[in-house]
Amino acid sequence: MQYPSIPAALALETFSAMRKWNLRLIRSVMPAAAGRTVTHPERGTMTFQTIVETMAGHDLNHLARLRRIAEMPA
């Protein structure tokens, strides 16, 4: 995906909505699901807790990209 082709406000709005949905889902199943194993299509078997932690790191990458987009000259 070419982030520069998407307006920063729209990218942030979409990211925020998805993050809010993910947090609601995670909170609804934790801590009971933390140790449950799941199969990630690229990483294989992981615990749900590990998936959550990986998602948190992934969020940071997207936030950094959104900050760079917001700082680009119009």
mmJSON file of the N, C-alpha and C atoms, coordinates in Angstrom:
{"data_MODEL":{"atom_site":{
"group_PDB":["ATOM","ATOM","ATOM","ATOM","ATOM","ATOM","ATOM","ATOM","ATOM","ATOM","ATOM","ATOM","ATOM","ATOM","ATOM","ATOM","ATOM","ATOM","ATOM","ATOM","ATOM","ATOM","ATOM","ATOM","ATOM","ATOM","ATOM","ATOM","ATOM","ATOM","ATOM","ATOM","ATOM","ATOM","ATOM","ATOM","ATOM","ATOM","ATOM","ATOM","ATOM","ATOM","ATOM","ATOM","ATOM","ATOM","ATOM","ATOM","ATOM","ATOM","ATOM","ATOM","ATOM","ATOM","ATOM","ATOM","ATOM","ATOM","ATOM","ATOM","ATOM","ATOM","ATOM","ATOM","ATOM","ATOM","ATOM","ATOM","ATOM","ATOM","ATOM","ATOM","ATOM","ATOM","ATOM","ATOM","ATOM","ATOM","ATOM","ATOM","ATOM","ATOM","ATOM","ATOM","ATOM","ATOM","ATOM","ATOM","ATOM","ATOM","ATOM","ATOM","ATOM","ATOM","ATOM","ATOM","ATOM","ATOM","ATOM","ATOM","ATOM","ATOM","ATOM","ATOM","ATOM","ATOM","ATOM","ATOM","ATOM","ATOM","ATOM","ATOM","ATOM","ATOM","ATOM","ATOM","ATOM","ATOM","ATOM","ATOM","ATOM","ATOM","ATOM","ATOM","ATOM","ATOM","ATOM","ATOM","ATOM","ATOM","ATOM","ATOM","ATOM","ATOM","ATOM","ATOM","ATOM","ATOM","ATOM","ATOM","ATOM","ATOM","ATOM","ATOM","ATOM","ATOM","ATOM","ATOM","ATOM","ATOM","ATOM","ATOM","ATOM","ATOM","ATOM","ATOM","ATOM","ATOM","ATOM","ATOM","ATOM","ATOM","ATOM","ATOM","ATOM","ATOM","ATOM","ATOM","ATOM","ATOM","ATOM","ATOM","ATOM","ATOM","ATOM","ATOM","ATOM","ATOM","ATOM","ATOM","ATOM","ATOM","ATOM","ATOM","ATOM","ATOM","ATOM","ATOM","ATOM","ATOM","ATOM","ATOM","ATOM","ATOM","ATOM","ATOM","ATOM","ATOM","ATOM","ATOM","ATOM","ATOM","ATOM","ATOM","ATOM","ATOM","ATOM","ATOM","ATOM","ATOM","ATOM","ATOM","ATOM","ATOM","ATOM","ATOM","ATOM","ATOM","ATOM","ATOM","ATOM","ATOM"],
"id":[1,2,3,4,5,6,7,8,9,10,11,12,13,14,15,16,17,18,19,20,21,22,23,24,25,26,27,28,29,30,31,32,33,34,35,36,37,38,39,40,41,42,43,44,45,46,47,48,49,50,51,52,53,54,55,56,57,58,59,60,61,62,63,64,65,66,67,68,69,70,71,72,73,74,75,76,77,78,79,80,81,82,83,84,85,86,87,88,89,90,91,92,93,94,95,96,97,98,99,100,101,102,103,104,105,106,107,108,109,110,111,112,113,114,115,116,117,118,119,120,121,122,123,124,125,126,127,128,129,130,131,132,133,134,135,136,137,138,139,140,141,142,143,144,145,146,147,148,149,150,151,152,153,154,155,156,157,158,159,160,161,162,163,164,165,166,167,168,169,170,171,172,173,174,175,176,177,178,179,180,181,182,183,184,185,186,187,188,189,190,191,192,193,194,195,196,197,198,199,200,201,202,203,204,205,206,207,208,209,210,211,212,213,214,215,216,217,218,219,220,221,222],
"type_symbol":["N","C","C","N","C","C","N","C","C","N","C","C","N","C","C","N","C","C","N","C","C","N","C","C","N","C","C","N","C","C","N","C","C","N","C","C","N","C","C","N","C","C","N","C","C","N","C","C","N","C","C","N","C","C","N","C","C","N","C","C","N","C","C","N","C","C","N","C","C","N","C","C","N","C","C","N","C","C","N","C","C","N","C","C","N","C","C","N","C","C","N","C","C","N","C","C","N","C","C","N","C","C","N","C","C","N","C","C","N","C","C","N","C","C","N","C","C","N","C","C","N","C","C","N","C","C","N","C","C","N","C","C","N","C","C","N","C","C","N","C","C","N","C","C","N","C","C","N","C","C","N","C","C","N","C","C","N","C","C","N","C","C","N","C","C","N","C","C","N","C","C","N","C","C","N","C","C","N","C","C","N","C","C","N","C","C","N","C","C","N","C","C","N","C","C","N","C","C","N","C","C","N","C","C","N","C","C","N","C","C","N","C","C","N","C","C","N","C","C","N","C","C"],
"label_atom_id":["N","CA","C","N","CA","C","N","CA","C","N","CA","C","N","CA","C","N","CA","C","N","CA","C","N","CA","C","N","CA","C","N","CA","C","N","CA","C","N","CA","C","N","CA","C","N","CA","C","N","CA","C","N","CA","C","N","CA","C","N","CA","C","N","CA","C","N","CA","C","N","CA","C","N","CA","C","N","CA","C","N","CA","C","N","CA","C","N","CA","C","N","CA","C","N","CA","C","N","CA","C","N","CA","C","N","CA","C","N","CA","C","N","CA","C","N","CA","C","N","CA","C","N","CA","C","N","CA","C","N","CA","C","N","CA","C","N","CA","C","N","CA","C","N","CA","C","N","CA","C","N","CA","C","N","CA","C","N","CA","C","N","CA","C","N","CA","C","N","CA","C","N","CA","C","N","CA","C","N","CA","C","N","CA","C","N","CA","C","N","CA","C","N","CA","C","N","CA","C","N","CA","C","N","CA","C","N","CA","C","N","CA","C","N","CA","C","N","CA","C","N","CA","C","N","CA","C","N","CA","C","N","CA","C","N","CA","C","N","CA","C","N","CA","C","N","CA","C","N","CA","C","N","CA","C","N","CA","C"],
"label_alt_id":[null,null,null,null,null,null,null,null,null,null,null,null,null,null,null,null,null,null,null,null,null,null,null,null,null,null,null,null,null,null,null,null,null,null,null,null,null,null,null,null,null,null,null,null,null,null,null,null,null,null,null,null,null,null,null,null,null,null,null,null,null,null,null,null,null,null,null,null,null,null,null,null,null,null,null,null,null,null,null,null,null,null,null,null,null,null,null,null,null,null,null,null,null,null,null,null,null,null,null,null,null,null,null,null,null,null,null,null,null,null,null,null,null,null,null,null,null,null,null,null,null,null,null,null,null,null,null,null,null,null,null,null,null,null,null,null,null,null,null,null,null,null,null,null,null,null,null,null,null,null,null,null,null,null,null,null,null,null,null,null,null,null,null,null,null,null,null,null,null,null,null,null,null,null,null,null,null,null,null,null,null,null,null,null,null,null,null,null,null,null,null,null,null,null,null,null,null,null,null,null,null,null,null,null,null,null,null,null,null,null,null,null,null,null,null,null,null,null,null,null,null,null],
"label_comp_id":["MET","MET","MET","GLN","GLN","GLN","TYR","TYR","TYR","PRO","PRO","PRO","SER","SER","SER","ILE","ILE","ILE","PRO","PRO","PRO","ALA","ALA","ALA","ALA","ALA","ALA","LEU","LEU","LEU","ALA","ALA","ALA","LEU","LEU","LEU","GLU","GLU","GLU","THR","THR","THR","PHE","PHE","PHE","SER","SER","SER","ALA","ALA","ALA","MET","MET","MET","ARG","ARG","ARG","LYS","LYS","LYS","TRP","TRP","TRP","ASN","ASN","ASN","LEU","LEU","LEU","ARG","ARG","ARG","LEU","LEU","LEU","ILE","ILE","ILE","ARG","ARG","ARG","SER","SER","SER","VAL","VAL","VAL","MET","MET","MET","PRO","PRO","PRO","ALA","ALA","ALA","ALA","ALA","ALA","ALA","ALA","ALA","GLY","GLY","GLY","ARG","ARG","ARG","THR","THR","THR","VAL","VAL","VAL","THR","THR","THR","HIS","HIS","HIS","PRO","PRO","PRO","GLU","GLU","GLU","ARG","ARG","ARG","GLY","GLY","GLY","THR","THR","THR","MET","MET","MET","THR","THR","THR","PHE","PHE","PHE","GLN","GLN","GLN","THR","THR","THR","ILE","ILE","ILE","VAL","VAL","VAL","GLU","GLU","GLU","THR","THR","THR","MET","MET","MET","ALA","ALA","ALA","GLY","GLY","GLY","HIS","HIS","HIS","ASP","ASP","ASP","LEU","LEU","LEU","ASN","ASN","ASN","HIS","HIS","HIS","LEU","LEU","LEU","ALA","ALA","ALA","ARG","ARG","ARG","LEU","LEU","LEU","ARG","ARG","ARG","ARG","ARG","ARG","ILE","ILE","ILE","ALA","ALA","ALA","GLU","GLU","GLU","MET","MET","MET","PRO","PRO","PRO","ALA","ALA","ALA"],
"label_asym_id":["A","A","A","A","A","A","A","A","A","A","A","A","A","A","A","A","A","A","A","A","A","A","A","A","A","A","A","A","A","A","A","A","A","A","A","A","A","A","A","A","A","A","A","A","A","A","A","A","A","A","A","A","A","A","A","A","A","A","A","A","A","A","A","A","A","A","A","A","A","A","A","A","A","A","A","A","A","A","A","A","A","A","A","A","A","A","A","A","A","A","A","A","A","A","A","A","A","A","A","A","A","A","A","A","A","A","A","A","A","A","A","A","A","A","A","A","A","A","A","A","A","A","A","A","A","A","A","A","A","A","A","A","A","A","A","A","A","A","A","A","A","A","A","A","A","A","A","A","A","A","A","A","A","A","A","A","A","A","A","A","A","A","A","A","A","A","A","A","A","A","A","A","A","A","A","A","A","A","A","A","A","A","A","A","A","A","A","A","A","A","A","A","A","A","A","A","A","A","A","A","A","A","A","A","A","A","A","A","A","A","A","A","A","A","A","A","A","A","A","A","A","A"],
"label_entity_id":["1","1","1","1","1","1","1","1","1","1","1","1","1","1","1","1","1","1","1","1","1","1","1","1","1","1","1","1","1","1","1","1","1","1","1","1","1","1","1","1","1","1","1","1","1","1","1","1","1","1","1","1","1","1","1","1","1","1","1","1","1","1","1","1","1","1","1","1","1","1","1","1","1","1","1","1","1","1","1","1","1","1","1","1","1","1","1","1","1","1","1","1","1","1","1","1","1","1","1","1","1","1","1","1","1","1","1","1","1","1","1","1","1","1","1","1","1","1","1","1","1","1","1","1","1","1","1","1","1","1","1","1","1","1","1","1","1","1","1","1","1","1","1","1","1","1","1","1","1","1","1","1","1","1","1","1","1","1","1","1","1","1","1","1","1","1","1","1","1","1","1","1","1","1","1","1","1","1","1","1","1","1","1","1","1","1","1","1","1","1","1","1","1","1","1","1","1","1","1","1","1","1","1","1","1","1","1","1","1","1","1","1","1","1","1","1","1","1","1","1","1","1"],
"label_seq_id":[1,1,1,2,2,2,3,3,3,4,4,4,5,5,5,6,6,6,7,7,7,8,8,8,9,9,9,10,10,10,11,11,11,12,12,12,13,13,13,14,14,14,15,15,15,16,16,16,17,17,17,18,18,18,19,19,19,20,20,20,21,21,21,22,22,22,23,23,23,24,24,24,25,25,25,26,26,26,27,27,27,28,28,28,29,29,29,30,30,30,31,31,31,32,32,32,33,33,33,34,34,34,35,35,35,36,36,36,37,37,37,38,38,38,39,39,39,40,40,40,41,41,41,42,42,42,43,43,43,44,44,44,45,45,45,46,46,46,47,47,47,48,48,48,49,49,49,50,50,50,51,51,51,52,52,52,53,53,53,54,54,54,55,55,55,56,56,56,57,57,57,58,58,58,59,59,59,60,60,60,61,61,61,62,62,62,63,63,63,64,64,64,65,65,65,66,66,66,67,67,67,68,68,68,69,69,69,70,70,70,71,71,71,72,72,72,73,73,73,74,74,74],
"pdbx_PDB_ins_code":[null,null,null,null,null,null,null,null,null,null,null,null,null,null,null,null,null,null,null,null,null,null,null,null,null,null,null,null,null,null,null,null,null,null,null,null,null,null,null,null,null,null,null,null,null,null,null,null,null,null,null,null,null,null,null,null,null,null,null,null,null,null,null,null,null,null,null,null,null,null,null,null,null,null,null,null,null,null,null,null,null,null,null,null,null,null,null,null,null,null,null,null,null,null,null,null,null,null,null,null,null,null,null,null,null,null,null,null,null,null,null,null,null,null,null,null,null,null,null,null,null,null,null,null,null,null,null,null,null,null,null,null,null,null,null,null,null,null,null,null,null,null,null,null,null,null,null,null,null,null,null,null,null,null,null,null,null,null,null,null,null,null,null,null,null,null,null,null,null,null,null,null,null,null,null,null,null,null,null,null,null,null,null,null,null,null,null,null,null,null,null,null,null,null,null,null,null,null,null,null,null,null,null,null,null,null,null,null,null,null,null,null,null,null,null,null,null,null,null,null,null,null],
"Cartn_x":[0.845,0.0,0.884,0.522,1.258,0.597,1.111,0.52,0.435,1.456,1.364,0.157,-0.433,-1.592,-2.891,-2.841,-4.031,-3.905,-4.938,-4.865,-4.594,-3.742,-3.343,-4.55,-5.5,-6.682,-7.472,-7.621,-8.344,-7.571,-6.258,-5.434,-5.532,-5.459,-5.547,-6.932,-7.962,-9.333,-9.531,-9.051,-9.181,-8.379,-7.137,-6.281,-6.933,-7.441,-8.045,-9.268,-10.102,-11.292,-10.905,-9.934,-9.495,-8.849,-8.056,-7.405,-8.442,-9.437,-10.495,-11.233,-11.541,-12.228,-11.357,-10.072,-9.155,-9.048,-8.93,-8.835,-10.096,-11.225,-12.487,-12.538,-12.139,-12.1,-11.138,-9.937,-8.921,-9.409,-9.951,-10.434,-11.574,-12.354,-13.501,-13.092,-11.905,-11.476,-10.307,-9.658,-8.508,-8.982,-8.306,-7.084,-7.333,-8.59,-8.895,-8.239,-8.098,-7.564,-6.049,-5.396,-3.971,-3.093,-3.299,-2.451,-2.93,-4.06,-4.617,-3.743,-3.537,-2.712,-3.578,-3.003,-3.642,-2.601,-3.053,-2.125,-2.132,-0.991,-0.824,-0.43,-1.004,-0.727,0.744,1.499,2.899,3.872,3.449,4.359,4.117,3.065,2.782,2.058,2.277,1.579,2.147,1.234,1.598,0.494,0.793,-0.274,-1.01,-2.232,-3.005,-2.286,-1.667,-0.912,0.196,0.899,1.976,1.42,0.264,-0.373,-0.689,-1.245,-1.58,-0.322,0.751,1.998,2.555,2.45,2.93,2.103,0.786,-0.083,0.292,0.65,1.029,2.256,3.237,4.432,4.104,3.194,2.781,2.092,1.28,0.642,1.681,2.769,3.809,4.396,4.564,5.07,4.101,2.816,1.828,1.746,1.828,1.808,2.994,4.149,5.334,5.114,4.52,4.242,3.248,2.202,1.216,1.837,2.765,3.444,4.256,4.943,5.735,4.829,3.681,2.735,2.259,1.92,1.416,2.46,3.73,4.8,5.192,4.655,5.007,4.391,5.124,4.557,3.369,2.38,1.147,1.394],
"Cartn_y":[-1.184,0.0,1.238,2.193,3.441,4.461,4.584,5.51,6.952,7.451,8.852,9.142,8.118,8.357,8.485,8.269,8.352,9.595,10.427,11.606,11.187,11.923,11.589,11.486,12.381,12.358,11.064,10.604,9.364,8.165,8.16,7.062,6.988,8.12,8.146,7.71,8.164,7.795,6.273,5.708,4.263,3.481,3.891,3.233,3.285,4.435,4.601,3.702,3.614,2.767,1.297,0.852,-0.546,-0.842,0.088,-0.113,-0.199,0.669,0.653,-0.691,-1.185,-2.469,-3.589,-3.609,-4.644,-4.606,-3.421,-3.315,-3.831,-3.525,-4.018,-5.542,-6.118,-7.571,-8.19,-7.642,-8.174,-8.096,-6.966,-6.813,-7.767,-8.118,-8.998,-10.449,-10.84,-12.24,-12.438,-11.361,-11.472,-11.395,-11.962,-12.757,-14.232,-14.651,-16.068,-16.666,-15.892,-16.42,-16.278,-15.654,-15.324,-16.524,-17.646,-18.816,-19.734,-19.424,-20.268,-20.203,-21.342,-21.337,-21.092,-20.343,-20.033,-20.224,-20.359,-20.52,-19.264,-18.602,-17.404,-17.895,-17.327,-17.829,-17.73,-16.791,-16.635,-17.099,-17.066,-17.357,-18.688,-19.381,-20.684,-20.576,-21.569,-21.638,-20.623,-19.856,-18.832,-18.797,-18.207,-17.98,-16.7,-16.597,-15.382,-14.167,-14.34,-13.247,-12.762,-13.69,-13.308,-12.554,-12.992,-12.275,-10.841,-10.677,-9.342,-8.486,-9.039,-8.289,-7.916,-8.821,-8.539,-7.425,-7.467,-6.411,-5.053,-5.037,-3.774,-3.183,-4.015,-3.54,-3.087,-3.793,-3.453,-2.088,-1.821,-0.506,0.607,0.393,1.422,1.725,0.697,0.918,1.769,1.463,2.246,3.681,3.856,5.218,6.033,5.412,6.112,6.524,5.638,5.978,7.134,7.071,8.148,9.486,9.456,10.701,11.258,10.376,10.828,11.427,10.807,11.332,12.714,12.857,14.143,15.235,14.88,15.872,16.216,15.474,15.721,17.03,17.764,19.015,18.683,19.525,19.301,19.561],
"Cartn_z":[0.0,0.0,0.0,-0.797,-0.866,0.049,1.248,2.213,1.706,0.995,0.56,-0.341,-0.948,-1.821,-1.029,0.271,1.126,2.0,2.044,2.912,4.367,5.029,6.399,7.33,7.188,8.062,7.882,6.645,6.379,6.913,6.724,7.233,8.756,9.409,10.871,11.344,10.678,11.037,10.917,9.823,9.598,10.617,10.831,11.824,13.206,13.585,14.908,15.076,14.043,14.114,14.257,13.478,13.555,14.909,15.403,16.695,17.812,17.761,18.763,18.74,17.549,17.409,17.97,17.613,18.111,19.634,20.204,21.662,22.343,21.76,22.339,22.301,21.185,21.053,22.067,22.143,23.062,24.506,24.89,26.269,26.58,25.582,25.819,26.053,25.631,25.785,26.749,27.139,28.049,29.487,30.443,30.318,30.019,29.931,29.745,28.499,27.436,26.178,26.051,27.0,26.871,26.516,27.166,26.926,25.83,25.243,24.182,22.933,22.301,21.093,19.867,18.951,17.678,16.581,15.358,14.242,13.399,13.371,12.542,11.146,10.091,8.745,8.314,8.878,8.497,9.573,10.838,11.947,12.629,12.242,12.831,14.169,15.032,16.307,17.293,17.884,18.86,19.913,21.064,22.032,21.64,22.108,21.843,22.421,23.595,24.223,23.294,22.648,21.735,20.533,20.04,18.926,19.346,20.544,21.051,21.152,21.688,21.818,20.454,19.493,18.138,17.502,17.725,17.2,17.786,19.064,19.707,19.031,18.733,18.037,16.628,15.991,14.632,14.616,15.634,15.765,15.77,16.505,16.592,15.221,14.393,13.032,12.221,12.322,11.572,12.088,13.381,13.93,13.426,13.351,12.836,11.379,10.573,9.173,9.083,9.916,9.897,10.301,11.257,11.651,10.489,9.766,8.624,7.537,7.304,6.309,6.735,8.011,8.506,8.381,8.418,8.343,6.904,5.924,4.515,4.061,3.251,2.707,1.804,1.849,1.038,-0.424],
"occupancy":[1.0,1.0,1.0,1.0,1.0,1.0,1.0,1.0,1.0,1.0,1.0,1.0,1.0,1.0,1.0,1.0,1.0,1.0,1.0,1.0,1.0,1.0,1.0,1.0,1.0,1.0,1.0,1.0,1.0,1.0,1.0,1.0,1.0,1.0,1.0,1.0,1.0,1.0,1.0,1.0,1.0,1.0,1.0,1.0,1.0,1.0,1.0,1.0,1.0,1.0,1.0,1.0,1.0,1.0,1.0,1.0,1.0,1.0,1.0,1.0,1.0,1.0,1.0,1.0,1.0,1.0,1.0,1.0,1.0,1.0,1.0,1.0,1.0,1.0,1.0,1.0,1.0,1.0,1.0,1.0,1.0,1.0,1.0,1.0,1.0,1.0,1.0,1.0,1.0,1.0,1.0,1.0,1.0,1.0,1.0,1.0,1.0,1.0,1.0,1.0,1.0,1.0,1.0,1.0,1.0,1.0,1.0,1.0,1.0,1.0,1.0,1.0,1.0,1.0,1.0,1.0,1.0,1.0,1.0,1.0,1.0,1.0,1.0,1.0,1.0,1.0,1.0,1.0,1.0,1.0,1.0,1.0,1.0,1.0,1.0,1.0,1.0,1.0,1.0,1.0,1.0,1.0,1.0,1.0,1.0,1.0,1.0,1.0,1.0,1.0,1.0,1.0,1.0,1.0,1.0,1.0,1.0,1.0,1.0,1.0,1.0,1.0,1.0,1.0,1.0,1.0,1.0,1.0,1.0,1.0,1.0,1.0,1.0,1.0,1.0,1.0,1.0,1.0,1.0,1.0,1.0,1.0,1.0,1.0,1.0,1.0,1.0,1.0,1.0,1.0,1.0,1.0,1.0,1.0,1.0,1.0,1.0,1.0,1.0,1.0,1.0,1.0,1.0,1.0,1.0,1.0,1.0,1.0,1.0,1.0,1.0,1.0,1.0,1.0,1.0,1.0,1.0,1.0,1.0,1.0,1.0,1.0],
"B_iso_or_equiv":[0.0,0.0,0.0,0.0,0.0,0.0,0.0,0.0,0.0,0.0,0.0,0.0,0.0,0.0,0.0,0.0,0.0,0.0,0.0,0.0,0.0,0.0,0.0,0.0,0.0,0.0,0.0,0.0,0.0,0.0,0.0,0.0,0.0,0.0,0.0,0.0,0.0,0.0,0.0,0.0,0.0,0.0,0.0,0.0,0.0,0.0,0.0,0.0,0.0,0.0,0.0,0.0,0.0,0.0,0.0,0.0,0.0,0.0,0.0,0.0,0.0,0.0,0.0,0.0,0.0,0.0,0.0,0.0,0.0,0.0,0.0,0.0,0.0,0.0,0.0,0.0,0.0,0.0,0.0,0.0,0.0,0.0,0.0,0.0,0.0,0.0,0.0,0.0,0.0,0.0,0.0,0.0,0.0,0.0,0.0,0.0,0.0,0.0,0.0,0.0,0.0,0.0,0.0,0.0,0.0,0.0,0.0,0.0,0.0,0.0,0.0,0.0,0.0,0.0,0.0,0.0,0.0,0.0,0.0,0.0,0.0,0.0,0.0,0.0,0.0,0.0,0.0,0.0,0.0,0.0,0.0,0.0,0.0,0.0,0.0,0.0,0.0,0.0,0.0,0.0,0.0,0.0,0.0,0.0,0.0,0.0,0.0,0.0,0.0,0.0,0.0,0.0,0.0,0.0,0.0,0.0,0.0,0.0,0.0,0.0,0.0,0.0,0.0,0.0,0.0,0.0,0.0,0.0,0.0,0.0,0.0,0.0,0.0,0.0,0.0,0.0,0.0,0.0,0.0,0.0,0.0,0.0,0.0,0.0,0.0,0.0,0.0,0.0,0.0,0.0,0.0,0.0,0.0,0.0,0.0,0.0,0.0,0.0,0.0,0.0,0.0,0.0,0.0,0.0,0.0,0.0,0.0,0.0,0.0,0.0,0.0,0.0,0.0,0.0,0.0,0.0,0.0,0.0,0.0,0.0,0.0,0.0],
"pdbx_formal_charge":[null,null,null,null,null,null,null,null,null,null,null,null,null,null,null,null,null,null,null,null,null,null,null,null,null,null,null,null,null,null,null,null,null,null,null,null,null,null,null,null,null,null,null,null,null,null,null,null,null,null,null,null,null,null,null,null,null,null,null,null,null,null,null,null,null,null,null,null,null,null,null,null,null,null,null,null,null,null,null,null,null,null,null,null,null,null,null,null,null,null,null,null,null,null,null,null,null,null,null,null,null,null,null,null,null,null,null,null,null,null,null,null,null,null,null,null,null,null,null,null,null,null,null,null,null,null,null,null,null,null,null,null,null,null,null,null,null,null,null,null,null,null,null,null,null,null,null,null,null,null,null,null,null,null,null,null,null,null,null,null,null,null,null,null,null,null,null,null,null,null,null,null,null,null,null,null,null,null,null,null,null,null,null,null,null,null,null,null,null,null,null,null,null,null,null,null,null,null,null,null,null,null,null,null,null,null,null,null,null,null,null,null,null,null,null,null,null,null,null,null,null,null],
"auth_seq_id":[1,1,1,2,2,2,3,3,3,4,4,4,5,5,5,6,6,6,7,7,7,8,8,8,9,9,9,10,10,10,11,11,11,12,12,12,13,13,13,14,14,14,15,15,15,16,16,16,17,17,17,18,18,18,19,19,19,20,20,20,21,21,21,22,22,22,23,23,23,24,24,24,25,25,25,26,26,26,27,27,27,28,28,28,29,29,29,30,30,30,31,31,31,32,32,32,33,33,33,34,34,34,35,35,35,36,36,36,37,37,37,38,38,38,39,39,39,40,40,40,41,41,41,42,42,42,43,43,43,44,44,44,45,45,45,46,46,46,47,47,47,48,48,48,49,49,49,50,50,50,51,51,51,52,52,52,53,53,53,54,54,54,55,55,55,56,56,56,57,57,57,58,58,58,59,59,59,60,60,60,61,61,61,62,62,62,63,63,63,64,64,64,65,65,65,66,66,66,67,67,67,68,68,68,69,69,69,70,70,70,71,71,71,72,72,72,73,73,73,74,74,74],
"auth_comp_id":["MET","MET","MET","GLN","GLN","GLN","TYR","TYR","TYR","PRO","PRO","PRO","SER","SER","SER","ILE","ILE","ILE","PRO","PRO","PRO","ALA","ALA","ALA","ALA","ALA","ALA","LEU","LEU","LEU","ALA","ALA","ALA","LEU","LEU","LEU","GLU","GLU","GLU","THR","THR","THR","PHE","PHE","PHE","SER","SER","SER","ALA","ALA","ALA","MET","MET","MET","ARG","ARG","ARG","LYS","LYS","LYS","TRP","TRP","TRP","ASN","ASN","ASN","LEU","LEU","LEU","ARG","ARG","ARG","LEU","LEU","LEU","ILE","ILE","ILE","ARG","ARG","ARG","SER","SER","SER","VAL","VAL","VAL","MET","MET","MET","PRO","PRO","PRO","ALA","ALA","ALA","ALA","ALA","ALA","ALA","ALA","ALA","GLY","GLY","GLY","ARG","ARG","ARG","THR","THR","THR","VAL","VAL","VAL","THR","THR","THR","HIS","HIS","HIS","PRO","PRO","PRO","GLU","GLU","GLU","ARG","ARG","ARG","GLY","GLY","GLY","THR","THR","THR","MET","MET","MET","THR","THR","THR","PHE","PHE","PHE","GLN","GLN","GLN","THR","THR","THR","ILE","ILE","ILE","VAL","VAL","VAL","GLU","GLU","GLU","THR","THR","THR","MET","MET","MET","ALA","ALA","ALA","GLY","GLY","GLY","HIS","HIS","HIS","ASP","ASP","ASP","LEU","LEU","LEU","ASN","ASN","ASN","HIS","HIS","HIS","LEU","LEU","LEU","ALA","ALA","ALA","ARG","ARG","ARG","LEU","LEU","LEU","ARG","ARG","ARG","ARG","ARG","ARG","ILE","ILE","ILE","ALA","ALA","ALA","GLU","GLU","GLU","MET","MET","MET","PRO","PRO","PRO","ALA","ALA","ALA"],
"auth_asym_id":["A","A","A","A","A","A","A","A","A","A","A","A","A","A","A","A","A","A","A","A","A","A","A","A","A","A","A","A","A","A","A","A","A","A","A","A","A","A","A","A","A","A","A","A","A","A","A","A","A","A","A","A","A","A","A","A","A","A","A","A","A","A","A","A","A","A","A","A","A","A","A","A","A","A","A","A","A","A","A","A","A","A","A","A","A","A","A","A","A","A","A","A","A","A","A","A","A","A","A","A","A","A","A","A","A","A","A","A","A","A","A","A","A","A","A","A","A","A","A","A","A","A","A","A","A","A","A","A","A","A","A","A","A","A","A","A","A","A","A","A","A","A","A","A","A","A","A","A","A","A","A","A","A","A","A","A","A","A","A","A","A","A","A","A","A","A","A","A","A","A","A","A","A","A","A","A","A","A","A","A","A","A","A","A","A","A","A","A","A","A","A","A","A","A","A","A","A","A","A","A","A","A","A","A","A","A","A","A","A","A","A","A","A","A","A","A","A","A","A","A","A","A"],
"auth_atom_id":["N","CA","C","N","CA","C","N","CA","C","N","CA","C","N","CA","C","N","CA","C","N","CA","C","N","CA","C","N","CA","C","N","CA","C","N","CA","C","N","CA","C","N","CA","C","N","CA","C","N","CA","C","N","CA","C","N","CA","C","N","CA","C","N","CA","C","N","CA","C","N","CA","C","N","CA","C","N","CA","C","N","CA","C","N","CA","C","N","CA","C","N","CA","C","N","CA","C","N","CA","C","N","CA","C","N","CA","C","N","CA","C","N","CA","C","N","CA","C","N","CA","C","N","CA","C","N","CA","C","N","CA","C","N","CA","C","N","CA","C","N","CA","C","N","CA","C","N","CA","C","N","CA","C","N","CA","C","N","CA","C","N","CA","C","N","CA","C","N","CA","C","N","CA","C","N","CA","C","N","CA","C","N","CA","C","N","CA","C","N","CA","C","N","CA","C","N","CA","C","N","CA","C","N","CA","C","N","CA","C","N","CA","C","N","CA","C","N","CA","C","N","CA","C","N","CA","C","N","CA","C","N","CA","C","N","CA","C","N","CA","C","N","CA","C","N","CA","C","N","CA","C","N","CA","C","N","CA","C"],
"pdbx_PDB_model_num":[1,1,1,1,1,1,1,1,1,1,1,1,1,1,1,1,1,1,1,1,1,1,1,1,1,1,1,1,1,1,1,1,1,1,1,1,1,1,1,1,1,1,1,1,1,1,1,1,1,1,1,1,1,1,1,1,1,1,1,1,1,1,1,1,1,1,1,1,1,1,1,1,1,1,1,1,1,1,1,1,1,1,1,1,1,1,1,1,1,1,1,1,1,1,1,1,1,1,1,1,1,1,1,1,1,1,1,1,1,1,1,1,1,1,1,1,1,1,1,1,1,1,1,1,1,1,1,1,1,1,1,1,1,1,1,1,1,1,1,1,1,1,1,1,1,1,1,1,1,1,1,1,1,1,1,1,1,1,1,1,1,1,1,1,1,1,1,1,1,1,1,1,1,1,1,1,1,1,1,1,1,1,1,1,1,1,1,1,1,1,1,1,1,1,1,1,1,1,1,1,1,1,1,1,1,1,1,1,1,1,1,1,1,1,1,1,1,1,1,1,1,1]
}}}
